Amino acid sequence: MTLQLSKKRVGAAPLTAQWRRPKARELTGPFACVVLVLIMSVISPGFLSFNNFANIFSQSSILFVLALGQMLVIITRGFDISVGAVAALSSVVAVQAVAPFGEENAIIFGVGTGLIVGAINGYLIACQGLQPIIVTLGTTLIVRGLATALVGDAEVISLPSDSFLQSLGYSGLLHIPSLIWIASGAGLLIWAVTKRLPFGRWLYMVGGNPEAANLVGVPVRSSSVIAYSLCGGLAGLAGMFLLARSGSAVAIEGAGMELQAIAACVIGGIALSGGTGSVWQALIGAVFIQALLNGLNLLGSSPFVSEMVLGVVLVSAGALDYIVRKFH
């Protein structure tokens, strides 16, 4: 009886922390967005136009989907820097599969490729005890090489001109682009998984205190493997988004987006120490980054300047997260 009580007390801490700690962080992302909009509206008058905001949200859909997957693994105290490469490989696989298997199956193969790579990452990290940085960096190199080999000398492979997938990049419903609807559906699904299912509670417990979670019977390893699998699957979905927007697959597509996805989570207020995170925070972070890049583009900044500014913002967000954790 004493042992059971001690287990309950030990296991309660992560859940309690999970519901308390995010409160101080949830205002960080919205506050940053408001400040950014105010600054950009002053120095770039065209920033506040309806068309520009529609463009920002449309472009944010890809980064939001990647940030959703990144959020899941960050909650478990991990991260995945292979998502950009996985998105590229998934798009290449999908294009290659269109002719022999049909477009619907090609999409399944593309997303499935991401799921498989994510599951491998999760197994090596959660079950074999390897470090996330080593595993996902190695995966990035392997996946990029595989994508390059599949593309071959062509460098770029394209969808058929009458492709349904390509039409998604330009179609919409109620004047809202299709990709935004699909990204919203993915966001609602991940929200339901993290907030309404036992698996979601397990993730927060694993990130809050894995030892305590193991004591109260949480399947720590399998939860982490599933988190990485979902992260890979969402990266595969992002690859379909890239394919829909451009109509072609490139082996180097998505380079740098893995860091943007991590930055979106941090800027949104998700702690890299694990145990916290929400779909709302991932969305805010993704929109902030895309709005920042959009504003800099309107100002005529070079891509190098944009990367430098994004790096400064990421470091600042990390420092702010440290301060919030220290005093709360």
C-alpha positions in Angstrom: 0.0 0.0 0.0 2.8 2.4 0.9 4.6 1.6 -2.4 1.4 2.3 -4.4 0.9 5.7 -2.7 4.5 6.7 -3.3 4.2 5.8 -7.0 1.1 8.0 -7.2 2.8 10.9 -5.6 5.9 10.6 -7.7 3.9 10.3 -10.9 1.6 13.2 -10.1 4.4 15.8 -10.4 4.9 15.7 -14.1 1.2 16.1 -14.9 0.8 18.9 -12.3 3.9 20.7 -13.8 2.5 20.2 -17.3 -0.7 22.1 -16.5 1.0 24.8 -14.5 4.2 25.7 -16.3 2.8 26.5 -19.8 0.7 29.4 -18.4 3.6 31.7 -18.1 4.9 30.8 -21.6 1.6 30.9 -23.5 1.7 34.7 -23.7 5.2 34.8 -25.1 4.3 33.9 -28.7 1.2 36.1 -29.0 3.1 39.1 -27.5 6.0 38.6 -30.0 3.5 38.4 -32.9 1.9 41.7 -31.8 5.2 43.4 -31.5 6.3 42.1 -34.9 3.1 43.3 -36.6 3.4 46.8 -35.1 7.1 47.1 -36.1 6.5 45.8 -39.7 3.4 47.9 -40.2 5.4 51.0 -39.5 8.5 50.2 -41.6 6.6 48.4 -44.4 3.1 49.8 -45.1 2.2 46.9 -47.4 2.6 44.4 -44.6 -0.9 45.0 -43.2 -2.7 44.3 -46.5 -5.3 41.5 -46.6 -3.5 39.8 -49.5 -0.2 39.8 -47.6 -1.7 38.3 -44.5 -3.4 35.6 -46.6 0.0 34.8 -48.1 1.6 34.6 -44.7 -0.9 32.1 -43.4 -0.8 30.1 -46.6 3.0 29.9 -46.4 2.8 29.1 -42.7 0.9 25.9 -43.3 4.0 23.9 -44.2 6.0 25.1 -41.3 3.1 24.6 -39.0 2.8 20.9 -39.9 6.6 20.4 -39.4 6.3 22.3 -36.0 3.5 20.0 -34.9 5.7 17.0 -35.3 8.7 18.7 -33.7 6.4 19.7 -30.8 5.6 16.0 -30.1 9.2 15.0 -29.8 10.2 18.1 -27.8 7.5 17.3 -25.3 9.4 14.0 -24.7 12.7 15.8 -24.3 13.9 15.1 -27.8 14.1 16.8 -31.1 14.4 15.8 -34.8 16.6 17.7 -37.2 15.8 15.3 -40.1 12.3 16.5 -40.8 13.4 18.8 -43.7 15.2 15.9 -45.4 12.3 13.5 -44.7 9.9 16.0 -46.3 12.2 16.0 -49.4 12.4 12.2 -49.6 8.7 11.9 -49.1 8.0 14.2 -52.1 10.5 12.3 -54.3 8.9 8.9 -53.4 5.4 10.3 -54.1 6.4 11.6 -57.5 8.1 8.3 -58.4 5.0 6.3 -57.3 2.4 8.3 -59.2 2.9 6.4 -62.6 2.9 2.8 -61.3 0.5 3.1 -58.4 -1.7 6.1 -59.0 -1.9 9.4 -57.2 -3.8 8.4 -54.1 -1.5 5.6 -53.4 1.5 7.8 -54.1 0.4 10.2 -51.3 0.1 7.3 -49.0 3.6 6.1 -49.9 5.0 9.6 -49.4 3.5 10.1 -45.9 4.3 6.4 -45.1 7.9 7.0 -45.9 8.0 9.7 -43.3 6.3 7.4 -40.8 8.9 4.7 -41.4 11.9 7.1 -41.0 10.4 8.5 -37.9 9.8 5.1 -36.4 13.5 4.2 -37.1 14.6 7.4 -35.4 12.3 6.7 -32.4 13.6 3.1 -32.0 17.2 4.1 -32.1 16.7 6.9 -29.6 14.1 5.4 -27.2 15.0 1.7 -27.3 18.8 1.8 -28.0 19.6 4.9 -26.0 21.3 6.9 -28.7 21.3 10.7 -28.6 18.7 12.5 -30.7 21.3 14.8 -32.3 23.4 11.9 -33.5 20.5 9.8 -34.8 18.6 12.5 -36.6 21.8 14.1 -38.0 22.8 10.7 -39.4 19.2 10.2 -40.7 19.4 13.5 -42.4 22.5 12.5 -44.4 21.1 9.1 -45.3 17.8 10.4 -46.4 19.3 13.3 -48.4 21.5 10.8 -50.2 18.6 8.4 -50.9 16.5 11.3 -52.2 19.4 12.4 -54.5 19.8 8.8 -55.8 16.1 8.5 -56.5 16.0 11.7 -58.4 19.2 10.8 -60.4 20.6 13.0 -63.1 17.3 14.8 -63.6 17.8 16.8 -60.3 14.1 17.8 -60.5 11.2 15.4 -61.1 7.7 16.8 -61.8 4.1 15.7 -61.3 1.8 15.3 -64.3 0.3 18.6 -65.4 -3.2 17.4 -64.6 -2.2 16.1 -61.1 -4.8 16.3 -58.3 -2.0 16.8 -55.8 -0.7 19.8 -57.7 -4.1 21.4 -57.9 -4.3 21.4 -54.1 -1.6 23.9 -54.0 -3.8 26.5 -55.8 -7.3 25.4 -55.0 -9.4 26.5 -52.0 -12.7 26.4 -50.1 -14.5 29.6 -49.0 -11.6 31.6 -50.3 -9.2 29.7 -47.9 -6.4 27.7 -49.6 -6.7 23.9 -49.4 -3.4 23.5 -47.7 -4.6 25.7 -44.8 -7.6 23.5 -44.4 -5.5 20.3 -44.4 -3.0 21.9 -42.0 -5.9 22.9 -39.7 -7.1 19.3 -39.8 -3.7 18.0 -38.8 -3.6 20.5 -36.0 -7.0 19.4 -34.7 -5.9 15.8 -34.8 -2.7 16.4 -32.9 -4.7 18.5 -30.4 -7.1 15.6 -29.8 -4.2 13.2 -29.4 -2.3 15.3 -26.9 -5.3 16.6 -24.9 -8.0 14.0 -25.1 -6.2 10.6 -25.3 -4.2 8.7 -22.7 -1.3 8.7 -25.1 -1.2 12.5 -24.9 -0.9 12.4 -21.1 1.8 9.8 -21.4 3.9 12.1 -23.6 3.7 14.9 -21.0 4.6 12.5 -18.2 7.6 11.2 -20.2 8.8 14.7 -20.8 8.1 15.9 -17.3 9.8 13.0 -15.5 10.5 9.8 -17.4 11.6 7.9 -14.3 8.4 8.7 -12.5 6.3 7.9 -15.6 7.9 4.5 -15.8 7.1 3.9 -12.1 3.4 4.5 -12.6 3.3 2.2 -15.6 3.6 4.6 -18.5 5.1 2.9 -21.6 7.9 5.3 -21.9 9.8 3.8 -24.8 6.8 3.0 -27.0 5.4 6.5 -26.3 8.6 8.1 -27.5 8.8 5.8 -30.6 5.2 6.8 -31.5 6.1 10.5 -31.0 9.0 10.2 -33.5 6.9 8.2 -35.9 4.2 10.9 -35.9 6.9 13.5 -36.3 8.1 11.7 -39.4 4.6 11.2 -40.7 3.9 14.9 -40.4 7.2 15.6 -42.2 5.9 13.4 -44.9 2.7 15.4 -45.1 4.8 18.6 -45.3 6.6 17.0 -48.2 3.2 16.6 -49.9 2.5 20.3 -49.3 5.8 21.2 -50.9 4.9 19.0 -53.8 1.5 20.6 -54.1 2.9 24.1 -54.2 5.7 23.5 -56.6 4.5 20.6 -58.7 8.0 19.0 -58.6 10.3 17.2 -56.2 13.9 18.2 -55.5 16.3 16.3 -53.3 17.5 19.4 -51.5 14.0 20.6 -50.8 13.2 21.6 -47.2 16.8 22.3 -46.3 16.8 24.6 -43.2 13.2 23.9 -42.4 14.1 21.6 -39.5 15.7 24.5 -37.7 12.7 26.7 -38.5 10.4 24.1 -37.0 12.4 24.0 -33.8 12.5 27.8 -33.8 8.8 27.9 -34.2 8.3 25.7 -31.1 10.7 27.8 -29.0 9.3 31.1 -30.1 5.8 29.8 -29.4 6.9 29.1 -25.8 7.5 25.3 -25.9 10.3 24.4 -23.5 13.1 22.4 -24.9 13.5 20.8 -21.5 10.3 18.8 -22.3 7.0 18.2 -20.5 5.1 21.1 -22.1 3.8 22.2 -25.5 0.5 22.7 -27.3 -0.8 23.0 -30.9 -1.6 26.7 -30.2 2.1 27.4 -29.4 3.3 25.6 -32.5 0.9 27.6 -34.6 1.9 31.0 -33.1 5.6 30.2 -33.6 5.1 29.1 -37.2 3.1 32.2 -38.1 5.6 34.5 -36.3 8.5 33.1 -38.3 6.7 33.3 -41.6 5.5 36.8 -40.8 9.1 37.8 -40.0 10.5 36.3 -43.2 7.7 37.9 -45.2 8.3 41.3 -43.7 12.0 41.1 -44.3 11.3 40.1 -47.9 9.1 43.2 -48.3 11.9 45.3 -47.1 14.2 43.9 -49.7 16.5 42.0 -47.3 18.8 39.3 -48.6 18.3 35.7 -47.6 21.5 35.9 -45.6 20.2 38.8 -43.5 16.9 37.0 -43.0 18.8 33.9 -41.6 20.8 36.1 -39.3 17.7 37.9 -37.9 16.0 34.5 -37.5 19.0 33.3 -35.6 19.0 36.3 -33.3 15.2 35.8 -32.6 15.8 32.1 -31.8 18.6 32.8 -29.3 16.4 35.6 -27.7 13.5 33.2 -27.4 15.7 30.6 -25.8 17.0 33.1 -23.3 13.5 34.2 -22.5 12.4 30.6 -22.0 15.3 30.1 -19.6 14.3 33.2 -17.6 10.6 32.1 -17.5 11.6 28.6 -16.2 14.0 30.1 -13.6 11.5 32.4 -12.0 8.4 30.2 -12.3 
